[in-house]
Amino acid sequence: MPQSVQVRNTHELYYLRTQQAQEKMERSEKRLKQRLRVCVATCNRADYSKLAPIMFGIKSHPEIFDLEVVVLGSHLIDDYGNTFRMIEQDEFDIRSKLHTIVRGEDEAAMVESVGLALVKLPDVLQRLAPDILLVHGDRFDALALATAAALMNIRILHLEGGEVSGTIDDSIRHSISKLAHYHAVCTRSAERHLISMCEDHSHILLAGCPSYDKLLSAHQRDDYTDIIKSWIGDDVKEQNYIVALQHPVTTDIQNSIKIYELMLDALISFNKRTLILFPNIDAGSKEMVRVMRRKGIEQHPNFRAVKHVPFDQFIQLVAHAGCMIGNSSCGVREAGAFGTPVINLGTRQTGRETGENVLHVRDADTHNKIYHALELQFGKRYPCSKIYGDGNAVQRILKFMQSINLSEPLQKKFCFPAVKECISQDIDHILETQSALAVDLGGTNLRVAIVCMKVYNYHKLLPSSQSDEEGKVVKKYTQLNPKTFEERIELILTMCKQAMADAVHLNCRILGVGVSTGGRVNPQDGIVLHSTKLINEWSSVDIRTPISSALHLPVWVDNDGNCAALAERKFGHGKGVENFVTIITGTGIGGGIIQHNELIHGSTFCAAELGHIVVSLEGPECMCGSHGCIEAYSSGLALQREAKRLHDEDLLLVEGMTVNNKEQVNAIHLINAARLGNSKAESILHTAGTALGLGIVNILHMINPSLVILSGVLSEHYENPVRQVISQRALLSAQGTKVMVSELEDPALLGAASMVLDYTTRRTY
């Protein structure tokens, strides 16, 4: 009996184990079925550079995605470098290779290539049965992909739609957008264009360019000098060579060939080492190659002509070039991430958004024009631009794909009528708030803040007056200001990097960095010329370069008084006022002048040093070395000096006041003493208010503003004395000038942010 029980238990145990294994297999199969099947189709070397970062992202999440790779187009042509091999070198399993190019490099060959692709694609797509097909850009091969997928009821995610450029590419790009169900765009303008094209704004993701994820993290490789030597020559130095890449314009082939010939002539005359890449496979490319060979470029000692450069090495070559020339989208897009000077020739990129590093020669009809452009651009360096991305595109796209509901009807919905203004829903992965990093360098503290342009209502779309909140400090970071330059720059970068990391989670798109600092500043070059005595080691300092290089963001720098005026112009009482003056009353006295809606800097950047207007020939000594300045009477330091003098003479404290022995006497003690009836303290404050009022009267008589804004910790104490002095001392025509106290909590931070937001949100290309 015990033996049979044991046998029965053994059989039961076997059955249970078999059942558990089967259930485990079913669960595993179910998980596999639930994985999102994503097909990435790449046609050429250019689109692979944009798709590769997404492919790596998909591959790193095998529990979520099932990646299928299809290769077609010029990837499989020997004359164009057989670039499918770099996909294999990146260890991607290519499920299908389709030879779709009909040779001829003319208009008819392009049409035949689209037809051949349409013949071959259905079998591949039917076999792979993807949930989503990723299509990039504006190539004729991509149009064939989108057409086949749309007709086979496969969801299409189109990358980099909504952009504007020259040639037939525009028409192809917009055609693909109309076939696509979802869109991942690079810029807010592209997003607006798609919305105007009646695309459903809930299916549009403002992601940025995926290639920027790699550009911003990988362009500072230690071996870049070896890469330069291997491609251009052992004797070539950084920023002393040119990268040239010119493609045919399919809507104006003969003119584009002429421009190509003029470019080669200018490069030969300019006599610098040049890496020149062969043109793409578009109609007209064969004629361009003939021009290159007729001029002997492949044998010329200054030129290195190549069909293909791996993208990670191409990054290094562009990043460290003295100049890039041609009409490739790489010049107007990726090169901006490095601040590399670019000369854009012809009309192929007309309409593209570009950074300040791009010099356009659209009517490139003479050798001299192009040569002169080379003289202007070669060897320059520009602030890096993030118009096309901030390094977080891939994670946004992966998150966006996961949010796609495969049970939704496949039929596209178009939003009619066209939306005149971009009013995207505030969904976490769709809308990001335009924001800036603001840095305020004070005598004591170093502050960094994330400042947003607008905050939309999260629950419903309200009228703009109810839902928009401009100039909001989203998050603020404060540390003691270090005493040395090196420590200060290191701390600024550390705090900014932390803020940038937090900004991603706070749904804020950082457009740039604005820096507010004491002292005399050259805002054009981002240099502090002379600092205040309160900030050590801060004269003749280039702030822009180290911050821009480390953060890959454009950087603006200005004096703290000017920043306060900018803050008022954008967010405060100065909004809509054409002429006004802001006076900062704090540790020192400063300010900014807005005249005809523009900030006044002066010929040597010392305009609006309002604290150093002399109001008495024999007044107290000022920190600037002069006597009788407003700052010597009315600043926080001046009031602190007088408070200490009264305290040392036992004339400060009155009934109801105490000062701890460890407590430092300051301006607040003087103000409190005056409030409690201390006549000497009252007299000092009256003199300080009068001095400030006299200085403001001088300003009214010189520039005649319609508004004076008092800002800073002492502004409320000076409001009435200033008004009184104006009424007594100003000319009759100036006595009606309004005097208001600022309502902004952080004018220095808001002003620093406004430099970024004003520039990046109003710029036109």
ABEGO torsion letter per residue (X at the ends): XAAAAAAAAAAAAAAAAAAAAAAAAAAAAAAAAABBBBBBBBABAAAAAAAAAAAAAAAABAAABBBBBBBBEAAABAAAGGAAAAAAAAGBBBABBBBABBBGGBAAAAAAAAAAAAAAAAAAAAAAGBABBBBBEABAAAAAAAAAAAAAGBBBBBBGBGBBBBEAAAAAAAAAAAABABBBBABAAAAAAAAAAGBBAAABBBAEBAAAAAAAAAABBAAAAAAAAAAAEAABBBGABBBBBBBBBAABAAAAAAAAAAAAAAAAAAGBBBBBBBBBABBGAAAAAAAAAAAGAAABAABBBBABBBAAAAAAAAAABABBBEABAAAABAAAAAGBBBBBBEAAABGBBBBAABBBBABBABAAAAAAAAAAABGBBBBBBAAAEAGAAAAAAAAAAAABBAABBABBBBBOBBBABBBBBBBAAABBBBBBBBBBBBAABBBBBBBBABBBBAABBBBAAAABBBGBBABBBBBBBBABAAAAAAAAAAAAAAAAAAAAAAGBBBAEBBBBBBEBBBAAAGBBABBBAABBGABGBBAAAAAAAAAGBBBBBBBAAAAAAAAAAAABAABGBABBBBBBBBABBBEBBBBGGBBBAEAAGABGBAAABBABAABBBBAAGBBGBAAAAABAAAAAAAAAAAAAAGAABBBGBBBBAABBBBAAAAAAAAAAGBAAAAAAAAAAAAAAAAAAAAAAAAAGBABBBBBEAAAAAAAAAAAAAAAAABBAAAAABBBBBBABABAAAAAAAAAAAAAAAABBX
